[in-house]
Amino acid sequence: MPDLRISPPFPDSAILSALRAWYAGVGSRKAVERYYPYALEGGQSARGVIGRVRRQLVGFALSRHRADLAQIFQCAAGERTRHRKAATRALDILPSLPVPATTGQPMSGCGLASHWWCIGTASGHWPI
């Protein structure tokens, strides 16, 4: 489990182009050679490069509390083309997500403040 207190960097556009091609059905070697060839220097495997960026995106999504988007990048390699549209949407959404506040206080959208017992105790009176 990644450390959610530290936000992993978002991958650069070159590796994202390779990943998009891979989700479109291009083999990992061809996708990486075409869009991110310097990643293969030093004997790195193309499948390893794709796997690393997928894990990086999972960590990034989880650091933004978006397990739904993280799940998209955890599909089996053989099923990737079925997840192409979802992966494309996730890659468009992820960079714009803010880092969540870590104050330990309920977030404004959690609905906690709208419960009757919060309203009653905050004002000192119980709702009628």
C-alpha positions as CSV (number, residue, x, y, z in Angstrom):
1,M,0.0,0.0,0.0
2,P,1.5,3.3,-1.0
3,D,2.1,6.0,1.6
4,L,-0.9,8.3,1.1
5,R,0.8,11.2,2.8
6,I,3.3,11.6,0.0
7,S,1.8,12.3,-3.4
8,P,3.6,10.4,-6.2
9,P,4.4,12.5,-9.3
10,F,2.1,12.2,-12.3
11,P,3.8,10.5,-15.3
12,D,5.0,12.6,-18.2
13,S,3.3,12.8,-21.5
14,A,5.7,10.5,-23.3
15,I,5.0,7.5,-21.1
16,L,1.3,8.3,-21.0
17,S,1.3,8.1,-24.8
18,A,2.9,4.7,-24.6
19,L,0.3,3.6,-22.0
20,R,-2.6,4.9,-24.2
21,A,-1.3,3.0,-27.1
22,W,-1.0,-0.1,-25.0
23,Y,-4.6,0.2,-23.8
24,A,-5.5,0.6,-27.5
25,G,-4.1,-2.9,-28.1
26,V,-0.5,-2.1,-29.3
27,G,2.0,-4.4,-27.8
28,S,4.1,-3.1,-24.9
29,R,7.4,-3.3,-26.9
30,K,6.0,-1.3,-29.9
31,A,4.2,1.2,-27.7
32,V,7.3,1.9,-25.6
33,E,9.7,1.9,-28.5
34,R,7.5,4.5,-30.3
35,Y,6.6,6.9,-27.5
36,Y,9.2,6.3,-24.7
37,P,12.2,4.6,-26.3
38,Y,14.8,6.0,-23.8
39,A,13.0,3.9,-21.1
40,L,14.4,0.8,-22.7
41,E,18.0,1.9,-22.3
42,G,19.9,-0.1,-19.8
43,G,18.0,-3.3,-20.7
44,Q,14.6,-2.4,-19.2
45,S,11.8,-4.5,-20.5
46,A,8.9,-2.8,-22.1
47,R,6.4,-4.8,-20.1
48,G,8.2,-3.6,-17.0
49,V,8.0,0.0,-18.1
50,I,4.2,-0.3,-18.7
51,G,3.8,-2.1,-15.3
52,R,5.7,0.6,-13.5
53,V,3.6,3.5,-14.9
54,R,0.4,1.6,-14.2
55,R,1.5,1.1,-10.5
56,Q,2.5,4.8,-10.4
57,L,-1.0,5.8,-11.6
58,V,-2.6,3.5,-9.0
59,G,-0.5,5.2,-6.3
60,F,-1.4,8.7,-7.7
61,A,-5.1,7.8,-7.8
62,L,-5.1,6.4,-4.2
63,S,-3.2,9.5,-3.0
64,R,-6.3,11.5,-4.3
65,H,-8.7,9.0,-2.6
66,R,-9.9,7.8,-5.9
67,A,-9.8,4.0,-5.6
68,D,-12.3,3.8,-8.5
69,L,-9.7,5.3,-10.9
70,A,-6.9,3.2,-9.4
71,Q,-8.8,0.1,-10.2
72,I,-8.8,0.9,-13.9
73,F,-5.0,0.5,-14.0
74,Q,-5.1,-2.8,-12.2
75,C,-6.9,-4.8,-14.9
76,A,-5.2,-7.9,-16.4
77,A,-3.0,-7.2,-19.4
78,G,-5.2,-9.3,-21.6
79,E,-8.3,-7.3,-20.8
80,R,-6.8,-3.9,-21.3
81,T,-8.6,-3.1,-24.6
82,R,-11.9,-3.5,-22.8
83,H,-10.8,-0.7,-20.4
84,R,-9.5,1.7,-23.0
85,K,-12.2,4.3,-22.7
86,A,-12.2,4.2,-18.9
87,A,-8.4,4.5,-18.9
88,T,-8.5,7.5,-21.3
89,R,-11.1,9.2,-19.0
90,A,-9.0,8.5,-15.9
91,L,-5.9,9.9,-17.5
92,D,-7.8,13.1,-18.3
93,I,-9.2,13.4,-14.8
94,L,-6.2,12.4,-12.6
95,P,-3.9,15.4,-13.2
96,S,-6.6,17.8,-12.2
97,L,-7.4,16.2,-8.8
98,P,-6.2,18.1,-5.8
99,V,-4.2,16.5,-3.0
100,P,-6.7,15.9,-0.2
101,A,-6.5,17.9,3.0
102,T,-4.9,16.0,5.9
103,T,-6.3,17.9,8.8
104,G,-8.1,15.0,10.3
105,Q,-11.4,17.0,10.1
106,P,-14.4,15.8,8.1
107,M,-14.4,17.1,4.6
108,S,-17.2,19.5,3.7
109,G,-18.6,17.1,1.2
110,C,-18.9,14.2,3.6
111,G,-22.4,15.1,4.8
112,L,-21.5,14.9,8.5
113,A,-22.7,18.4,9.2
114,S,-26.1,17.7,7.7
115,H,-27.0,15.0,10.2
116,W,-29.7,16.0,12.6
117,W,-27.6,15.1,15.6
118,C,-24.8,17.5,14.5
119,I,-27.2,20.3,14.0
120,G,-28.9,19.7,17.3
121,T,-25.7,19.5,19.3
122,A,-24.0,22.4,17.5
123,S,-26.8,24.8,18.3
124,G,-27.4,23.4,21.8
125,H,-31.0,22.6,20.9
126,W,-32.5,19.4,19.4
127,P,-34.5,19.8,16.2
128,I,-38.2,19.5,16.5
